[in-house]
Amino acid sequence: MSLINTWGAVLENEFILSDSVSKYNLGTTIKCISEDGEILICQDDKEIVKLLKTGWVGRPNPDFYWNEKVCIIAKDITARIELICWHYNEKRYFYHLIDENGKKLSKRYYADELQKVD
């Protein structure tokens, strides 16, 4: 079964290939963009990471993607997705945002608090 276009993470350094170890924070949400046998090529918001398929921990697709424009429903503020994070206890994604002026917003938001902006 192909893992291309699936989302997940790696939770142990032993599965990250040596040239990617310094680029990846364990548990960070990544998307598989290619695979070559037992090696996956994955991407987070900025970096490409190579890892062993045996270390892949699958997650559902997030509702929003990096750099996507969203509206914070309660505040009617437009922002951009900076980070996609996984809440291990609640088993769902939350998002860190950057406002239109490039300032990181301190609160984390769940999908039900956000709406896509065209």
Helices and strands as residue ranges (DSSP letters): E 7-10, G 13-15, G 18-23, E 30-36, E 39-43, E 48-52, G 53-55, E 56-59, E 69-72, E 77-87, E 92-99, E 109-110, G 111-113, E 114-116
